[in-house]
Amino acid sequence: METTRQNKVCRLIQKELSEIFLAQTKAMNGVLVSVSTVRISPDMSIVRAYLSIFPSARAEELIKNINNNAKSIRFELGNRVRHQLRIIPELKFFVDDSLDYVERIDELLNK
């Protein structure tokens, strides 16, 4: 169970990461990256961000690229939230495939 402070920090990080990815993906035509969920460890040192990527065929490639550039994303996040957070957490990114899962279930039910 997350505390109120964890929830506030998660919402702040989710908002800022969404803006960072929006700015970065404008140059990439046909790619949309959205931050669906952010979870933070109890000691606020590690963030697990779940990204929903369209088209989903390129999801693994983009997640690998994003995780390789996690330090620069963390630096950008730090510049944005330096007045709200004392320590900028380490970032780990994962694919949120819940929409693909729902689509697959719907496809199976409609057969």
N, C-alpha and C positions, 0 to 999 in steps of 0.2 A: 504494500500500500504506500502510495507516494504522499509526501507531505505537501502542504499548501505552497511552501517555498519551492519545492521541486516542480510542482505544476506551473508556477509562474515562470520559473527559469526555462522550462520546456517550451512554453508558449512563446517566450521571447526569442529563444534560439530558433524555433520553427519559423517564426515570422522573418527573422533576419536571414536564415538560410534560404528561404523561399525567394527573397529579394536578390540574394547573391546568384542563385541558379537562374532566375529570370534574366538577369543582366548577362550572364555567361552564355545562355542558350539562344539569345537573340541572334547571334552570329551563325548559329547552326540551324539552317532551314529544315523544317519538318520534324524537329525534336522538341519534346515538351517534358520537363522535369519538374515534379512537384513534391514537396515534402509532406508526406501523409501523416507520419507519427514521429515524435521525438521522445525518447526515454532517457533519463539521466540516472546515474548511480547515486546511492544515498550520500556518498561523500562529495558529490558534484564534480568528479574528476573525469568521468567518461560519459560521452553522449552516444547513444545509438540512434541514428536517424534512418528512417525507412523512406525510401524514395519511390515514387510511382513514375515510371518512365514510359513515354509513348514515342515511337512504336516499341512494343515490348520485345521485338526481335533483336533490338540493339541494347537491351537492358544490361546484359552481362558485360558487354564491352564498355559501356558508359560507367557502370559501377566500378569496374577495375580502374578506369581512367580517373574517376573521382577519388577513389581511395588512394591512388598514387599521388594525387594533388591535394591530399587532406591537409598538409601543412600550410599550403598557401590559402586554402579555404579557411582554416583556423585563424590565420593571420588577419584575413579580411573580416572574419567574424569578430575578432578581438578589437579591431579598429572601430567596429560599429557598436559594440556593447561594453567598451572599456569603462564607461561611467556607471554601468549597472552591475557588472560582475567584477569581482576582485581577481579571480582565477578563471582563465578561459579553459574549458574542458577539452580533453582529447576527443577527436571526432572519428566515429566509425560509421560507415554507410552500408546499408543493405537494401536489397530490392524488395519492395512491397508488392507482392504478386496477388494480393487479395482480389483485385478486379479481374485478373485473368482466371482465378479460381472460380469466381462467381459466374463469369462468362462461360466457362467450361461446364459448370453444373447446369446452367440454363440451357446450354446446347444439348446436353445429355437428356434433360427433361423434355425437350421439344421434339425428340426423335420419335 
